[in-house]
């Protein structure tokens, strides 16, 4: 599935962004970005800092109001909906900076998130997600007492409960050691494949992005400059010049 | 906290209050205790808002004094029986707070405090100048009927009875809050307080829970206001003044707001200070101010937090330590 410029709903896409623009006065944080995401697909978003990767996640999840364009989730236009309504329709995200509930217990907050997603047995769902992310043993701990890597996984757990159809991950490996990054990437890959979640992944760790993505989209100055399989993107001269460098 | 745990603690607290009412012989002491308990309710409302919404109100006297005025006005109009007047006032106060809350809880940080201060002072100035029906700056007598809740006035207004009534109300209110906050609603409000943006992204509509907490805190403080009107038989604009809100906030800080009973403890400490030091020092508030600073610097969780730490130090395997060990073992 390629980044595209279609204004028609694409039947096989779980997520479609059409000509999405976010302007802050004269600053164009996003300037007509279109992309799609198929079922079970992982699309990596890469680009230099300030290219608009996190902004596109904010736009899709309803954290930022669109200046122009629209967002379709399972064919439904959700552009006018708020973040809560989009989450309840299966669009979930993690944050660039760890975003958990510091004073709540680990299981308490994951179970609450599952309950808010309408899962009948929210306790079992929470335990399943915590087990997947190797956090079940810390279920009774307060979030602010966890280590950084554990908090990153908890952030991910909050996004994964209720089995969202689309998961938008904003630099999930940020601040992790090489080993922690590889462990989390492996966990993610397994989970995504088993639960058929579609993922938009913003990440600066190129090994992770090219290692687990089906497709990669490259941003520069609020625009998409390239899109394709990891091999195609690696070989793209413009991408090498703008971001990856000649050594890639 | 389970229902059984709350019930056991509530029964123990009620027994303690009954023992105090029975064995404290001095009417002056009982009056002081009744006053402290009434302000403990007021402070519990302010503390609830701080604990669950993370918001400090500088104008909660609006609900404390407003509830007293509401009951006094309805009784003056002879519109309904006293019992119904109390319930109607508290219901109206809670509804009003919820509707106002839907607007003002959107305002973050210190600006929220300024909005509450403005609202409180609007009520104070309006009431001070309403010379006709509300009595203006002179205030208004509360015309309680001969019997309230089946009790004759002569029995009800005895210091021991007033103390026990206030104490029982405080215990029931704190027990009800403990159960409510242990429920799903408590988790939702905790999540919203900790990280409102994240709460939205796990599917929580954050506005209504925040407004609900504001309304609940108004109800609790308003209940204190009704008891104050019962205790003094009089309401005046001073009961709406910002200085009363500020004083109650001091009680909350001194007592600590991480626990539900912290603000109540702060109120009791405040009145003890006032009573003991007031006999020796005209400017006893300056001494209380020093205590306030000391608590903020050395015990940010208040006296309640300090007491909890002392208890835990005496029992090294108490809950938090055990939890810490559990986490460490799990990581190992």
Interface residues (C-beta under 8 A of the other chain):
Chain A: X61 X63 X82 X83 X84 X87 X88 X92 X93 X95 X99 X100 X101 X102 X103 X104 X108 X109 X112 X113 X115 X116 X117 X137 X138 X140 X141 X142 X145 X146 X147 X158 X159 X161 X162
Chain B: X184 X187 X188 X190 X191 X194 X195 X197 X198 X199 X200 X201 X202 X203 X204 X205 X323 X324 X326 X327 X330 X331
